[in-house]
Amino acid sequence: MRNFSWLLLAASIAAEVVGTIALRHADGFTRALPSAVVAAAYALAIWLMALAVRQLEVGLAYAVWAGAGTALIAVCGVLLFGEAVTLARCLGVAMIVLGVVVLHLDPR
């Protein structure tokens, strides 16, 4: 069951990333379809996270969710929106990933 919780968490991360990408297109929630995608994707992300934390430690799950979401959105920003690849952005994403890895290595 714990492995399934990790899959739920991964699906939650994917939903959050979709919602954030749609947020870019919602134009301040003035465009109906992207705004509806934002609301649905964020609701799905939170529901899936709620299911995942039934079996996973909430601190670790949230760290993975936030870290992976941030890293994926940074990559999507570069690939989909032409955002700059800078040393600071790369180091920031690397530090987020490292922080999640360290939390996951906690022996407790």
TAUR-V515920 format. One record per residue. N is the residue number from 1. RES is the residue in one small letter. OMEGA is omega in whole degrees, 0 to 359 (none if undefined). Layout:
N;RES;OMEGA / N;RES;OMEGA
//
This chain:
1;m;180 / 2;r;178 / 3;n;178 / 4;f;178 / 5;s;177 / 6;w;176 / 7;l;176 / 8;l;179 / 9;l;178 / 10;a;178 / 11;a;177 / 12;s;178 / 13;i;180 / 14;a;179 / 15;a;179 / 16;e;179 / 17;v;177 / 18;v;179 / 19;g;181 / 20;t;176 / 21;i;178 / 22;a;178 / 23;l;178 / 24;r;183 / 25;h;184 / 26;a;176 / 27;d;179 / 28;g;182 / 29;f;177 / 30;t;179 / 31;r;191 / 32;a;186 / 33;l;177 / 34;p;178 / 35;s;177 / 36;a;177 / 37;v;178 / 38;v;183 / 39;a;181 / 40;a;182 / 41;a;179 / 42;y;177 / 43;a;178 / 44;l;180 / 45;a;182 / 46;i;178 / 47;w;179 / 48;l;176 / 49;m;179 / 50;a;177 / 51;l;183 / 52;a;184 / 53;v;171 / 54;r;183 / 55;q;183 / 56;l;174 / 57;e;187 / 58;v;180 / 59;g;179 / 60;l;181 / 61;a;181 / 62;y;178 / 63;a;178 / 64;v;182 / 65;w;182 / 66;a;181 / 67;g;180 / 68;a;179 / 69;g;180 / 70;t;180 / 71;a;180 / 72;l;178 / 73;i;177 / 74;a;178 / 75;v;178 / 76;c;178 / 77;g;179 / 78;v;186 / 79;l;186 / 80;l;187 / 81;f;176 / 82;g;178 / 83;e;185 / 84;a;171 / 85;v;181 / 86;t;177 / 87;l;180 / 88;a;179 / 89;r;179 / 90;c;178 / 91;l;179 / 92;g;179 / 93;v;179 / 94;a;179 / 95;m;177 / 96;i;180 / 97;v;178 / 98;l;178 / 99;g;178 / 100;v;178 / 101;v;180 / 102;v;177 / 103;l;181 / 104;h;181 / 105;l;179 / 106;d;186 / 107;p;183 / 108;r;none
//
